[in-house]
């Protein structure tokens, strides 16, 4: 090991398990400087008049950073927490601690890559190298059976070839000791108020009491697979709407990088060996592959995912009344119980089921004829598990300007409501106005 100091810049990789940049830095340097920066740009209003990060994801992030700090402290180190613009702050930290190199995980969306690029330029002036690692996907891009530019634009074609010819690497070991500079300054986690929020209100109807951090993420993984055996029936229950057990709920921890997708994969493989493989164990891996796919598609198509026309070249039709219609949709006041219940759940808890997301997105774009990018931006603010690739990729998909071989994907909302909430239990949970209704009218318009 050389007498070298490496700065480890944490972003969406808030864990010590299966974290290549952390392990590699501890192996290559005598001292490391672990840093997390609360980027001030994440707490401003966007061009869509939404917040870039809402209260639920902010709370989850604060908990995740606190948990990472504790984990690093247990290994003998500490996490330096700062606020501001990373490309301005990190070079200053490098000067202060005589850093030789900076490690970080590469991102795919434009705003994140812009920050990396500006940081790289700033560090270059100090003759410090910014080393890029790839660590957010189940499959490493070097192990795909095609280069990024040749990835099929249809998921099924991608999936078949990857499942046949791709391979998943083993997880990285967890470091056993972390040595930081003796004079590393102490730092504290900001509060919600520091970041511009009031106290959070926890709704008792939330599907799960989400708590950020690797500790909680690994606890959830153990619970879902080993303690409860819920993985056995995942494919049958995954379209549920009420409670914490109908699906894995791993997404928030995956988004913040508290859980590694590769770690989940290998844990499922272990589960299959010990308790048997079935459609459900495969389906959870299938969902992780979708997540990978959207990241790779972002790498391939870049900013096209943020354009109204996507990469179809054709903007969907919009209504002359779209501003007013959008407001009703956001507030859960469209008059359709199934749509409004899902939107109220999102607003009050930061979460919505996968089935709900597809329905409210389809309704906004196809029925109300509102610009789909407004809906995607609203989800960006509200969702506890928002990540750019999955969010914008899925919205473009539903709007018909992304990865979908079927041009006119349309959700029949009354049919979906009756299929997935036949007794109206879900809509009654969230809409007090219809609680006295009988089952045969529970999904009828109420406004």
DOMIGU-513697 format. One record per residue (C-alpha): residue in one letter; x, y, z. Coordinates in steps of 0.25 Angstrom, whole numbers, padded with zeros to 4 digits, always signed. Example, Ala and Ser with C-alpha at 12.3 -4.5 7.8 and 13.67 -1.06 7.14 Angstrom:
a+0049-0018+0031s+0055-0004+0029
! end
This chain:
x+0000+0000+0000x+0006+0013-0004x+0006+0026+0004x-0005+0032-0003x-0018+0039+0001x-0031+0036-0007x-0044+0044-0006x-0056+0035-0007x-0068+0043-0012x-0081+0037-0009x-0093+0040-0017x-0104+0029-0019x-0095+0018-0013x-0098+0020+0002x-0093+0007+0007x-0080-0001+0011x-0084-0014+0005x-0081-0017-0010x-0075-0003-0012x-0063-0004-0021x-0059+0011-0019x-0058+0009-0004x-0051-0004-0004x-0041+0000-0015x-0038+0012-0008x-0035+0005+0005x-0026-0005-0003x-0018+0006-0011x-0017+0017-0001x-0011+0018+0013x-0022+0029+0017x-0036+0032+0011x-0045+0044+0012x-0059+0039+0011x-0068+0051+0007x-0083+0053+0004x-0088+0066-0001x-0102+0071+0000x-0103+0078-0013x-0111+0091-0012x-0116+0090-0026x-0124+0078-0022x-0133+0087-0013x-0137+0097-0022x-0150+0099-0031x-0149+0093-0045x-0153+0099-0059x-0166+0091-0056x-0169+0099-0044x-0167+0086-0035x-0156+0083-0025x-0145+0075-0030x-0145+0067-0017x-0157+0066-0008x-0158+0064+0007x-0159+0049+0007x-0147+0046-0001x-0139+0057+0006x-0143+0050+0020x-0139+0036+0014x-0126+0042+0009x-0122+0049+0023x-0125+0035+0029x-0116+0028+0019x-0104+0038+0020x-0105+0037+0036x-0105+0021+0035x-0093+0022+0025x-0086+0031+0035x-0088+0021+0046x-0083+0009+0038x-0070+0016+0034x-0068+0021+0049x-0069+0006+0053x-0058+0003+0044x-0049+0013+0050x-0052+0025+0040x-0062+0036+0038x-0071+0042+0027x-0068+0057+0024x-0082+0063+0021x-0082+0076+0014x-0093+0085+0007x-0091+0093-0006x-0086+0090-0020x-0077+0077-0021x-0069+0083-0032x-0065+0095-0023x-0064+0088-0010x-0057+0075-0013x-0044+0082-0019x-0043+0090-0006x-0044+0078+0002x-0033+0072-0007x-0024+0083-0004x-0026+0083+0011x-0023+0068+0012x-0013+0067+0001x-0022+0057-0007x-0015+0050-0018x-0027+0044-0025x-0042+0045-0025x-0051+0032-0027x-0066+0033-0030x-0077+0024-0037x-0081+0029-0051x-0095+0034-0053x-0103+0034-0066x-0113+0045-0066x-0108+0059-0071x-0109+0067-0058x-0100+0057-0051x-0090+0055-0062x-0089+0070-0063x-0085+0072-0049x-0075+0060-0051x-0069+0067-0063x-0068+0081-0056x-0061+0074-0044x-0052+0067-0053x-0048+0080-0059x-0045+0086-0046x-0037+0075-0041x-0029+0074-0053x-0024+0089-0050x-0019+0083-0037x-0013+0071-0045x-0022+0061-0038x-0029+0050-0045x-0044+0047-0044x-0045+0032-0045x-0058+0027-0050x-0064+0014-0046x-0077+0007-0050x-0085+0001-0039x-0100+0004-0040x-0105-0008-0048x-0106-0023-0047x-0099-0025-0060x-0086-0018-0062x-0086-0011-0075x-0073-0018-0080x-0080-0031-0078x-0092-0028-0087x-0092-0036-0100x-0092-0023-0108x-0086-0009-0107x-0096+0002-0101x-0098+0008-0115x-0103-0005-0120x-0113-0009-0108x-0127-0012-0114x-0137-0001-0112x-0147-0013-0109x-0146-0018-0095x-0149-0033-0099x-0138-0033-0109x-0128-0028-0099x-0133-0038-0088x-0132-0050-0096x-0118-0048-0101x-0113-0043-0087x-0119-0055-0080x-0113-0064-0090x-0099-0058-0092x-0097-0048-0080x-0091-0051-0067x-0092-0044-0053x-0079-0042-0045x-0078-0046-0031x-0080-0035-0020x-0068-0027-0015x-0063-0030-0001x-0067-0020+0011x-0054-0013+0016x-0050-0017+0030x-0043-0004+0034x-0044+0010+0029x-0032+0020+0032x-0035+0035+0030x-0026+0046+0033x-0024+0049+0048x-0028+0063+0046x-0041+0060+0038x-0051+0071+0043x-0063+0066+0050x-0077+0069+0043x-0091+0067+0045x-0103+0063+0037x-0112+0075+0033x-0127+0075+0037x-0139+0076+0029x-0140+0090+0033x-0126+0093+0028x-0130+0088+0015x-0143+0096+0014x-0154+0087+0019x-0163+0087+0031x-0165+0074+0040x-0169+0062+0033x-0183+0056+0035x-0184+0041+0035x-0197+0036+0030x-0202+0023+0037x-0207+0018+0024x-0193+0017+0018x-0189+0004+0012x-0176+0003+0020x-0169+0012+0030x-0158+0015+0021x-0145+0018+0028x-0132+0021+0020x-0119+0014+0021x-0111+0001+0018x-0115-0005+0031x-0130-0004+0029x-0128-0008+0014x-0121-0021+0018x-0131-0023+0029x-0142-0022+0018x-0135-0032+0009x-0134-0042+0020x-0148-0040+0024x-0154-0041+0010x-0146-0054+0006x-0142-0061+0018x-0151-0057+0030x-0164-0057+0023x-0162-0065+0010x-0170-0054+0003x-0161-0056-0009x-0168-0070-0012x-0180-0062-0016x-0175-0049-0022x-0180-0051-0036x-0194-0054-0031x-0195-0042-0021x-0186-0031-0028x-0198-0024-0033x-0204-0021-0019x-0208-0008-0014x-0208-0008+0002x-0198-0012+0012x-0183-0015+0012x-0183-0029+0007x-0189-0030-0007x-0175-0026-0013x-0161-0025-0009x-0161-0010-0006x-0145-0010-0009x-0146+0002-0019x-0144+0013-0009x-0131+0006-0003x-0126+0003-0017x-0128+0018-0022x-0119+0023-0011x-0110+0012-0012x-0112+0006+0002x-0114-0007-0005x-0106-0013-0017x-0114-0019-0028x-0103-0029-0030x-0104-0033-0015x-0119-0035-0016x-0116-0044-0028x-0107-0053-0021x-0116-0053-0009x-0127-0058-0018x-0118-0069-0024x-0114-0073-0010x-0129-0074-0007x-0132-0082-0019x-0122-0092-0015x-0127-0094-0001x-0142-0092-0003x-0144-0094-0018x-0145-0086-0030x-0159-0082-0037x-0165-0071-0045x-0165-0062-0034x-0150-0063-0031x-0148-0061-0046x-0157-0049-0046x-0150-0041-0036x-0137-0042-0044x-0145-0039-0056x-0149-0026-0050x-0135-0023-0046x-0131-0025-0061x-0142-0014-0065x-0135-0005-0055x-0122-0008-0062x-0128-0006-0076x-0133+0008-0073x-0119+0012-0068x-0112+0006-0081x-0123+0013-0089x-0120+0027-0083x-0105+0024-0086x-0109+0021-0100x-0119+0032-0103x-0115+0043-0093x-0124+0055-0092x-0135+0050-0102x-0142+0044-0090x-0145+0058-0085x-0151+0063-0098x-0166+0063-0100x-0164+0055-0113x-0154+0045-0106x-0147+0038-0117x-0159+0036-0125x-0158+0050-0131x-0173+0052-0129x-0179+0060-0118x-0192+0054-0112x-0204+0062-0114x-0208+0072-0102x-0221+0078-0098x-0223+0093-0098x-0227+0091-0083x-0215+0084-0079x-0211+0093-0068x-0224+0092-0060x-0225+0077-0063x-0211+0075-0058x-0214+0082-0045x-0226+0073-0042x-0217+0061-0045x-0207+0066-0036x-0216+0068-0024x-0224+0055-0026x-0236+0062-0030x-0240+0057-0044x-0252+0050-0039x-0248+0036-0043x-0246+0028-0030x-0234+0019-0034x-0226+0031-0040x-0229+0040-0028x-0226+0029-0018x-0212+0027-0024x-0209+0042-0025x-0213+0044-0010x-0204+0033-0006x-0192+0038-0013x-0195+0052-0008x-0196+0048+0007x-0185+0037+0007x-0176+0038-0004x-0179+0024-0010x-0188+0018-0020x-0189+0004-0025x-0184+0000-0039x-0198-0003-0043x-0203+0011-0038x-0191+0018-0046x-0195+0012-0059x-0209+0016-0057x-0208+0030-0053x-0197+0032-0064x-0206+0026-0075x-0218+0034-0070x-0210+0048-0070x-0204+0046-0084x-0215+0038-0091x-0228+0042-0085x-0225+0056-0080x-0215+0059-0091x-0205+0066-0082x-0190+0068-0085x-0184+0055-0080x-0171+0062-0075x-0179+0070-0065x-0184+0057-0059x-0170+0052-0059x-0165+0064-0052x-0176+0063-0042x-0171+0049-0039x-0157+0054-0038x-0161+0063-0026x-0170+0053-0019x-0165+0039-0020x-0156+0034-0009x-0150+0024-0019x-0148+0034-0030x-0136+0031-0040x-0135+0038-0053x-0133+0026-0062x-0145+0018-0057x-0154+0030-0055x-0152+0037-0068x-0151+0024-0076x-0164+0018-0070x-0171+0031-0073x-0166+0032-0087x-0170+0017-0089x-0184+0020-0085x-0185+0033-0093x-0181+0025-0105x-0168+0032-0108x-0158+0023-0102x-0156+0008-0101x-0169+0001-0106x-0171-0006-0118x-0186-0004-0116x-0190+0010-0121x-0203+0012-0114x-0201+0006-0100x-0214+0010-0092x-0219+0006-0079x-0234+0005-0077x-0235+0011-0063x-0249+0005-0059x-0244-0009-0063x-0231-0007-0056x-0238-0002-0044x-0248-0014-0043x-0236-0024-0046x-0227-0019-0036x-0236-0013-0025x-0249-0022-0027x-0255-0019-0014x-0251-0004-0014x-0242-0006-0001x-0231+0002-0007x-0239+0014-0012x-0247+0015+0001x-0234+0015+0009x-0230+0028+0002x-0243+0035-0002x-0252+0038+0010x-0263+0043+0001x-0266+0029-0004x-0265+0021+0008x-0280+0018+0010x-0281+0013-0005x-0285-0001-0008x-0276-0010-0016x-0283-0008-0029x-0281+0007-0030x-0268+0009-0022x-0260+0012-0035x-0270+0021-0041x-0267+0036-0043x-0270+0043-0030x-0268+0058-0034
! end
